[in-house]
Amino acid sequence: MTMVTEKEEVRENERKPESKPQPRVFKGSEEFQSNRLHSFVALIVFTGAAHLTLALFFGSFMIPLSKGVLVLGFLAILVYLPINEKSRFGSKLTRYICKHACSYFPMTLHVEDIKAFHPDRSYVFGFEPHSVLPFGVIALSNGTGFMPLPKIKILASNSVFRTPFVRHIWTWFGIAAVTKKNFISLLEAGCSCVIVPGGVHETALLERDSEIIFLKTRKGFVRVAMETGSPLVPVFCFGQSNVFKWVKPSGERYLKICKAWKFNPMYFWGVWGTPLPFSRPLDIVVGKPIEIKKNPQPSVEEIDEAHSQFVEALQDLFERYKAEVGCPDRQLKIL
């Protein structure tokens, strides 16, 4: 019997080439079984809540005064009605929407290194672009179970939580208000957070022949990542800009109005002119985490350096995957 010494074993292991991390791919159409009826219902519930609120609001002025007051009162109650985040109905609805939305488009999640994510750590996912609606965040939510992280929260504008019906559905979905206090407390509580740095401002910059992301001056999420020591994760969603047709104004005055109102007045539509998005493949690419050293009081230079790393990683993701997902001529503009 040949005896192998400890030193020889170490040398043998050193000679073995290191295995390169291979991306893990989750295909929504294969992971979940669905049909058109269930997909339509799931997407209408997810996207149509805001349209229902608007219809009830404007409709209240077209009916007798007494009934109109009742409708407005009902909407006002829904704005302040407490929501049970752990509602069993809410959990079932979230799972239903995730399952059928992933199959509908369909969504494909590409994770460059699934082993780089540890369930006992919190991560800051920087998701781009926003497009009309960032449907790609669905693939990252706990409702799909794709990411090996126990708690994931998606951060959205505060206005969402002042809108009847929308606030209920999105709260059950795991969406939280994007305030700095909330952001930090979630990360410290062990939740990973998905944020769209460019936000709704990107909808005002939409172009049909290229991807626009508003990122050069958006550094708040980087500061929070540094203050909590949470790794930054670049995420890019291909195809999302094609799920709606849209019409919007243009020009500097329009951009100023959007900035002042924190809302983008635009008209968009999908299937049959409804809020139901068109079925277009969505490819969501999750890059490798960028390790961030914890720093409770980072300097401007340190924030700029970490922000530059993130922007370069995001741009690299776009360039490496655009041909693979079927849009080799697509251009990315970072403003």
N, C-alpha and C positions, 0 to 999 in steps of 0.2 A: 504494500500500500504506500502510495506516495504521500508524504506529509508536506503540507504547504505552510510555510511560516507566516507570521503576521505581517512582516515587512514585505514578503513576496505578494501577499494578497493586496496590500496597499498599492504596490507598484502596478499590479494587474488592473486594479480599479482606476488608477490614474491614466493608464493607457487607453481605457475605454472612452470613446467619444461621447461628449455630453449630448443627451437627447434634446433636440430642439422642440419647444412647445408647439403643438399643432392646434390650429383653431378648432373650436367646437361649433358645430352648426346645428341650429334648431329650426326646422321647417314647420311653420304653423299648420300648413295643409296636411302634413303627415302626423304631427303630434296630436292634433285634435280633429275629431270627426264633426262635420257640420253640413248644413245644406243652405240653400239660398234664403228660405223663409226665416230660419233662425238667425242667419247673418244679417238680414235686413232689419229684423226686430232689434237685435243687439246694437247695431250702429245707429238706428233711429233713436233708441233710448239714450245712447251716449252723446249724440250730437244734436238731437232734436229738443232737448230740455230747454235750451235758451230760446229756441223758436217758439215753443209752447208758451213760455213766459211773456214774450213779446206779443204773441197773438192774444193772450188773455188781457194784457195791459191795454193795448190799443182797442181791443174789442169792447172793453168796459165802457168806452166813450160812445159806443154805437148802440147801446141798449138802454132801456129805461134807467133813470138816475138811481133808483133804489137798488136795482140789481147790479148796476155798475159799481156802486159803493161796496156792495158785498164782495164782488170779485176783487176789487182793490184791497179790501180788508183781508181777504183770504191770502193774497200775495204777500201782504205786509206781515202776516202771522208766520208764513213760511220762511221769511227772512230771518226771524228771530227764534223760531222754534228749535229747541235743542235737538242735536243729532246724536244718536247712539252709534259711535264709530265701530263697535263690535256687534252690531246688529246681525243676527243670523240671516235675515232677508237680504241685508246689504252685502254680506259675504257671498251669498249664492248669486246675487245679481252681478257682482264683480267678476266672479268666476265665469258666469254665463257670457258676459260681454267680452272678456279676454279670450275665451275659447273660440267664440264665433268670429270675432274681429281678426284674430290671427289667421284663421282659415279663409276669411273673406277676401282679403287683399290679393294674395296671401302675404304674410310677413315671414321673413327669414332673418334669424338673429345669428350673426357671425361673432363669436367671441375669440379673440386672438390667443388668449391663454387662460383657459378656465381655471387652471390650478393656481393662478396668481391671486385669485380672490379667496379670502379666508372668512368664514362665517362669524368670527369673533372680532372683525374689524369693520369700521365704517368708511365708506367711500363717497366721494363727490363726483357724480357723473355729469359731465358737461355735454349736454345733448344739443346737436345742431342738425339742420336748421329748424326754425319754428314753423315755417310755411303758414298756410291758413290755419291749420290745426296740427299740432305735433302728435299724430296718431302713433308714431313709432315708439313713444314712451310706453305704450301698452306692453310691448315685448319685454320691457325691463321690470315690469311690475310684479309683485308677489302673486298676482292672479294667474300668471302663466307658469311660474315655478322654474323658469329657465335658468335664472342666475342663482348660484349657490349661496345666497345671502338671506338670512331669516327675516329681516325687516328692511323694506325699501319704501321710501316716501317720495312722491313726485311733488315738486314745489310749483305753485302757480300764483298768478296775480290775485291780490286781495279782493278784487272786484268779483271774482268767481264766487266768493263766500258771502256776497250780498245779493246773489241772484237766486230767486226761488227755483226749486227743482234741481237746478245745476249744482247748488251747494250740497244737496243731499247725495246725489249720485256720485259726485266727485269726491266727497268725503269718504263714502263707503269704498271708493276705488283706491284710497290711500293717497289722496292728494291733499297737501297742506299749504297754508299761506306762506308766501316767500318773504318773510321778514327776517332780518338778521338774527334777532333774538330766537325766533322759532327755528331757524336754520341751525344755529349753534346747539340749541337744546336737543334737537333731534339727533345730531351727530354724537353728542356726548351721551345720549341715551342708547347708543348702539345702532341707530338707524342709518342706513346709507341713503343719500339724497340724490335725486335726479333733478337737475335744473337746466333750463334753456337760457343761457346767458344773454343772448340777443333779444329774447322776449318778444312781445307783440310788436315792438318797433320794426322787427324784420318784415312783418306783413305789409308795412308801408313801403318797403323797398323791393318787393317782389318783382322779379323779371321772369319772362317765359323761357328764355334761352340759357339761363345760367342760375347758379345757386348763390344767393346773397346771405352772408352772415354778418351781423353787427357785433363785432367782438373786440375791436382794438381798444375801446375805452371801458369795456365791461370787465372790471377786475375785482369786484366785491366778492364773488364766489371763490376766487383764488385766496383772498385775504382770510376768509372763513376757513378754508382748507388748511392754511398755514397756522391759524390760531388754534385749531383743533388737532393738527397733525394727521389729517385725513388725506389719503392718496387721491390725486386727481385722475379721472378716467375720461379720455376723449371718446365721444360717440358721434357717429355721423349716420344719418338716415337717407338713403338714396330712394328716389321715386316719390317721396312724400309731396313734392311740389306739383305732382300731376293728378292728385286725387280729387281736386276741385277745379272748376273753371271760375274765373273771377274777373271783376271789373272794379277799378278803383281810380280815384283822381291821381294827379301827379303834381310835382312842383314843390318849391320851398314852403309855400303857405300851407299846403296839405301836410307836410312833415311837421310843421310847427303846431298845427291843430292836433295832430296825433300825439305829439309830445305833451301838449298842455292837457289834453283830455285823458291821456293814458289809455286811449282806445282808438282803434283804427276803423273809421267809417268806410266800409267797403261791402260790395255785394258779391256773394259767392254761391255757387250751386253745384249739385252733383247729379245723380241719376234722376231723370224726369223733372229736373229743376228743383229737386228737394234737397234737404240737408244730408241725404244719404250720399257718401262719397263714392266716386267711381272705383271699380275694382282694378287696382293697379299694383303690381308687385312692389313691396317695400323691403329693402335690404338694410338692416340696422347693423352697423359694424361697431363693435366694442373693442377699443384699443387696450394696450397693456397699461396697468396703473402706473402713474408717475409718483414716485415716493416723495413726500413733502415732509421736511423736518419741522417738528412742532415749534412754533415761535409765537408766544402770546402778543408780542408787539413787533411785527415785521416792519422793516423800513420800506420806503417807496421803492428803492432799488431792488430789494429782495422780492417784493411782490411783482415788479416788472420782469425779473428774471424767471420766476415760476410761471408767470402768465405767458411769456415768450415760449417756454418749453411746451406749454399746453397748446398754444396756437400752432406751433411747428408740428406737434404730434397729430393734431387734428387735420392739418393740411396734408401730412404724409399719409394718413388713413385714406383721405379722399383720393389722392393720386394713385395709390396702390390698388384700390378696390374698384375704381370707377369702370375700368374695362371689364373686370370680372363680373360685375353685376349688370352689364349691358348698356352702359352710357359712356363710352370712351371719349366722346367729344364734349362732354359736359364740362363747363368751366366753373371754378369757384372764385368768388370775389369776397375778400375779407375787408370790411369797412370799419 
